[in-house]
Amino acid sequence: MFNLHHHEERLKCPYKGCEMEFEKPSVLTDSSTLPRQTYYACPHCMSKLDIITRDLKIVEVKTTEYPRVLESPAKCARYAGFLNSISQEMPVPDECLVCPKVLQCTARKR
């Protein structure tokens, strides 16, 4: 794999509902699937990104999924990243199990 050089301009999340700016995408690994899948993601909403490069520089980011940041069917009673703050021995709350953003919620921001 090649190393992506710093992008000169700030990138913007292409997902409606986020659209936040960032310098470089996060790298997430979905360990709930076999084989594990690693992908680039927006560091704010943790949604999967398609990275377009030219001469080892990021020139564009695109959506790879539904182009809107999904909300939990029953509004999240906690906060984004909640699952990172609880002990691994603690059971996952039922409302988190049906949330479409459960993978992004468990991803640690670095």
VEXKOL-497319 format. One line per 8 residues: number of its first residue (from 1); their letters; for each residue x, y, z of N, C-alpha, C. Coordinates in Angstrom, 3 decimals, padded with zeros to 6 digits, always signed. Layout:
! VEXKOL-497319
NUM	A	X,Y,Z,X,Y,Z,X,Y,Z | ...
//
This chain:
! VEXKOL-497319
1	MFNLHHHE	+000.853,-001.187,+000.000,+000.000,+000.000,+000.000,+000.890,+001.239,+000.000 | +000.453,+002.269,-000.625,+001.262,+003.477,-000.716,+000.857,+004.471,+000.365 | +001.746,+005.390,+000.648,+001.512,+006.402,+001.674,+000.945,+007.648,+001.006 | -000.208,+008.103,+001.457,-000.817,+009.297,+000.873,-000.182,+010.540,+001.471 | +000.292,+011.411,+000.619,+000.890,+012.652,+001.077,-000.184,+013.627,+001.519 | +000.214,+014.577,+002.310,-000.700,+015.593,+002.843,-001.422,+016.327,+001.716 | -002.682,+016.537,+001.878,-003.513,+017.250,+000.909,-003.370,+018.744,+001.180 | -003.183,+019.558,+000.146,-002.949,+020.986,+000.337,-004.185,+021.730,+000.815
9	ERLKCPYK	-005.360,+021.335,+000.348,-006.598,+021.974,+000.768,-007.335,+021.032,+001.710 | -008.186,+021.600,+002.548,-008.968,+020.758,+003.444,-009.999,+019.981,+002.629 | -010.202,+018.754,+003.012,-011.198,+017.912,+002.367,-012.537,+018.138,+003.051 | -013.618,+017.831,+002.353,-014.949,+018.016,+002.913,-015.708,+016.702,+002.807 | -016.326,+016.295,+003.895,-017.114,+015.065,+003.891,-018.242,+015.205,+002.874 | -018.380,+014.223,+001.954,-019.410,+014.313,+000.919,-020.807,+013.898,+001.388 | -020.935,+013.436,+002.623,-022.230,+012.958,+003.113,-023.090,+014.108,+003.622 | -024.329,+014.174,+003.117,-025.272,+015.190,+003.593,-025.589,+014.869,+005.048
17	GCEMEFEK	-025.580,+015.891,+005.880,-025.800,+015.692,+007.307,-024.499,+015.777,+008.083 | -023.377,+015.669,+007.393,-022.067,+015.852,+008.036,-021.399,+017.057,+007.379 | -020.876,+016.862,+006.177,-020.244,+017.916,+005.379,-019.175,+018.718,+006.139 | -018.536,+018.067,+007.124,-017.476,+018.716,+007.891,-016.160,+018.660,+007.115 | -015.277,+019.619,+007.379,-013.970,+019.648,+006.736,-012.955,+018.914,+007.593 | -011.940,+018.333,+006.929,-010.875,+017.621,+007.634,-009.620,+017.620,+006.774 | -008.468,+017.378,+007.410,-007.198,+017.362,+006.682,-006.922,+016.021,+006.038 | -007.196,+014.936,+006.773,-006.971,+013.608,+006.214,-008.029,+012.652,+006.751
25	PSVLTDSS	-008.386,+011.649,+005.963,-009.409,+010.702,+006.399,-008.874,+009.754,+007.471 | -009.785,+009.192,+008.253,-009.431,+008.166,+009.225,-009.385,+006.825,+008.507 | -008.699,+005.863,+009.104,-008.682,+004.503,+008.583,-009.381,+003.627,+009.619 | -010.466,+002.968,+009.200,-011.237,+002.116,+010.106,-011.128,+000.667,+009.664 | -011.168,-000.238,+010.641,-011.194,-001.667,+010.353,-012.447,-002.261,+010.954 | -013.238,-002.897,+010.117,-014.460,-003.564,+010.553,-014.079,-004.988,+010.939 | -013.930,-005.237,+012.233,-013.531,-006.566,+012.695,-014.736,-007.472,+012.917 | -015.936,-006.991,+012.589,-017.131,-007.821,+012.737,-017.327,-008.731,+011.528
33	TLPRQTYY	-016.520,-008.556,+010.487,-016.622,-009.403,+009.305,-015.329,-010.188,+009.121 | -015.438,-011.326,+008.463,-014.254,-012.110,+008.127,-014.226,-012.284,+006.626 | -013.180,-011.954,+005.920,-012.002,-011.303,+006.476,-012.314,-009.862,+006.892 | -011.497,-009.327,+007.775,-011.697,-007.947,+008.232,-011.573,-006.990,+007.055 | -012.362,-005.920,+007.116,-012.316,-004.926,+006.049,-011.783,-003.617,+006.604 | -010.822,-003.045,+005.922,-010.265,-001.752,+006.310,-010.626,-000.752,+005.223 | -011.030,+000.436,+005.653,-011.441,+001.451,+004.685,-011.199,+002.847,+005.238 | -011.205,+003.831,+004.333,-011.083,+005.227,+004.721,-012.454,+005.738,+005.156
41	ACPHCMSK	-012.450,+006.644,+006.139,-013.709,+007.176,+006.655,-013.546,+008.639,+007.046 | -014.669,+009.344,+007.057,-014.682,+010.722,+007.542,-014.357,+010.691,+009.028 | -013.434,+011.505,+009.508,-013.091,+011.490,+010.933,-014.192,+012.052,+011.836 | -015.227,+012.656,+011.248,-016.316,+013.223,+012.051,-017.499,+012.272,+012.164 | -018.026,+011.805,+011.015,-019.216,+010.936,+011.042,-018.853,+009.464,+010.889 | -017.594,+009.158,+010.600,-017.078,+007.797,+010.441,-017.716,+007.037,+009.273 | -018.281,+007.763,+008.305,-018.869,+007.127,+007.133,-017.774,+006.768,+006.136 | -017.975,+005.656,+005.446,-017.004,+005.129,+004.490,-016.805,+006.090,+003.320
49	LDIITRDL	-015.536,+006.282,+002.904,-015.191,+007.199,+001.813,-014.458,+006.473,+000.708 | -014.672,+006.921,-000.499,-013.897,+006.482,-001.649,-012.882,+007.594,-001.906 | -011.604,+007.265,-001.861,-010.530,+008.250,-001.997,-010.009,+008.243,-003.430 | -009.999,+009.412,-004.072,-009.461,+009.569,-005.426,-008.098,+010.249,-005.278 | -007.059,+009.613,-005.822,-005.710,+010.173,-005.707,-005.124,+010.453,-007.082 | -004.177,+011.377,-007.086,-003.407,+011.684,-008.292,-001.995,+012.009,-007.818 | -001.016,+011.311,-008.342,+000.385,+011.511,-007.948,+000.550,+011.393,-006.432 | -000.088,+010.380,-005.841,-000.021,+010.082,-004.415,-000.615,+011.171,-003.523
57	KIVEVKTT	-001.439,+012.049,-004.086,-002.113,+013.085,-003.301,-003.612,+012.891,-003.424 | -004.322,+013.112,-002.333,-005.775,+013.008,-002.364,-006.320,+014.211,-003.117 | -007.112,+013.944,-004.151,-007.696,+015.033,-004.931,-009.202,+015.146,-004.719 | -009.823,+014.059,-004.233,-011.273,+014.088,-004.043,-011.699,+012.950,-003.130 | -012.780,+013.171,-002.384,-013.405,+012.103,-001.602,-014.854,+011.988,-002.045 | -015.334,+010.749,-002.175,-016.704,+010.497,-002.628,-017.397,+009.552,-001.655 | -018.718,+009.540,-001.724,-019.491,+008.607,-000.912,-019.365,+007.212,-001.503 | -019.444,+006.205,-000.664,-019.455,+004.825,-001.145,-020.775,+004.159,-000.789
65	EYPRVLES	-021.549,+004.821,+000.030,-022.810,+004.275,+000.507,-023.907,+005.289,+000.213 | -025.046,+005.097,+000.821,-026.136,+006.061,+000.730,-025.572,+007.428,+001.080 | -025.746,+008.468,+000.240,-025.044,+009.743,+000.423,-025.578,+010.647,+001.540 | -026.156,+010.064,+002.552,-026.669,+010.862,+003.664,-026.261,+010.169,+004.957 | -025.845,+010.939,+005.952,-025.513,+010.367,+007.254,-026.822,+009.918,+007.886 | -026.903,+008.626,+008.159,-028.134,+008.078,+008.729,-028.218,+008.346,+010.220 | -029.424,+008.568,+010.685,-029.648,+008.733,+012.109,-030.253,+007.448,+012.638 | -030.118,+007.240,+013.925,-030.702,+006.064,+014.548,-032.215,+006.114,+014.373
73	PAKCARYA	-032.871,+004.957,+014.141,-034.321,+004.964,+013.979,-035.034,+005.571,+015.186 | -034.563,+005.276,+016.367,-035.102,+005.877,+017.585,-033.984,+006.775,+018.096 | -034.061,+008.062,+017.857,-032.980,+009.007,+018.165,-032.069,+008.505,+019.286 | -030.779,+008.610,+019.081,-029.804,+008.118,+020.056,-029.989,+008.820,+021.390 | -030.196,+008.027,+022.415,-030.399,+008.577,+023.755,-029.069,+008.927,+024.408 | -027.987,+008.557,+023.771,-026.670,+008.797,+024.345,-025.922,+009.812,+023.489 | -024.822,+009.425,+022.898,-024.043,+010.323,+022.050,-023.158,+009.492,+021.135 | -022.716,+010.089,+020.036,-021.829,+009.396,+019.104,-020.540,+009.038,+019.830
81	GFLNSISQ	-020.129,+007.803,+019.734,-018.925,+007.341,+020.417,-019.211,+006.735,+021.778 | -020.462,+006.661,+022.176,-020.836,+006.118,+023.493,-020.279,+004.719,+023.713 | -020.352,+003.879,+022.686,-019.921,+002.494,+022.860,-018.431,+002.375,+023.155 | -017.646,+003.383,+022.810,-016.224,+003.385,+023.165,-016.000,+003.680,+024.640 | -016.967,+004.344,+025.263,-016.780,+004.777,+026.647,-017.210,+003.736,+027.678 | -017.911,+002.692,+027.234,-018.352,+001.686,+028.202,-017.376,+000.526,+028.253 | -017.368,-000.187,+029.350,-016.503,-001.339,+029.541,-016.893,-002.446,+028.572 | -015.921,-003.250,+028.143,-016.211,-004.352,+027.227,-017.062,-005.423,+027.896
89	EMPVPDEC	-017.055,-005.466,+029.225,-017.870,-006.442,+029.952,-019.332,-006.011,+030.035 | -019.591,-004.723,+029.831,-020.954,-004.209,+029.908,-021.704,-004.580,+028.625 | -022.955,-005.046,+028.738,-023.698,-005.401,+027.524,-024.029,-004.158,+026.694 | -024.095,-004.353,+025.388,-024.446,-003.261,+024.479,-025.942,-002.988,+024.636 | -026.336,-001.730,+024.869,-027.765,-001.411,+025.019,-028.563,-001.819,+023.782 | -029.800,-002.253,+023.984,-030.660,-002.720,+022.893,-030.806,-001.690,+021.780 | -030.977,-000.411,+022.150,-031.169,+000.608,+021.114,-029.929,+000.780,+020.241 | -028.753,+000.429,+020.768,-027.527,+000.515,+019.972,-027.466,-000.627,+018.953
97	LVCPKVLQ	-028.061,-001.756,+019.277,-028.019,-002.914,+018.382,-028.794,-002.686,+017.091 | -029.811,-001.836,+017.121,-030.606,-001.561,+015.918,-030.181,-000.280,+015.207 | -029.202,+000.407,+015.743,-028.746,+001.664,+015.153,-027.901,+001.384,+013.906 | -028.185,+002.043,+012.783,-027.407,+001.811,+011.563,-025.974,+002.338,+011.653 | -025.659,+003.128,+012.650,-024.313,+003.697,+012.785,-023.513,+003.026,+013.900 | -023.892,+001.799,+014.301,-023.219,+001.137,+015.417,-021.724,+000.946,+015.145 | -021.345,+000.606,+013.922,-019.927,+000.426,+013.605,-019.172,+001.742,+013.753 | -019.735,+002.821,+013.231,-019.086,+004.119,+013.339,-019.014,+004.577,+014.795
105	CTARKR	-020.017,+004.237,+015.584,-020.040,+004.637,+016.987,-018.928,+003.952,+017.782 | -018.592,+002.733,+017.390,-017.557,+002.000,+018.113,-016.154,+002.335,+017.634 | -016.039,+003.039,+016.510,-014.731,+003.399,+015.976,-014.102,+004.483,+016.841 | -012.863,+004.264,+017.207,-012.151,+005.240,+018.033,-011.544,+006.323,+017.160 | -011.754,+007.574,+017.560,-011.121,+008.690,+016.836,-009.679,+008.766,+017.289 | -008.796,+008.971,+016.317,-007.365,+009.032,+016.656,-006.828,+010.387,+016.347
//
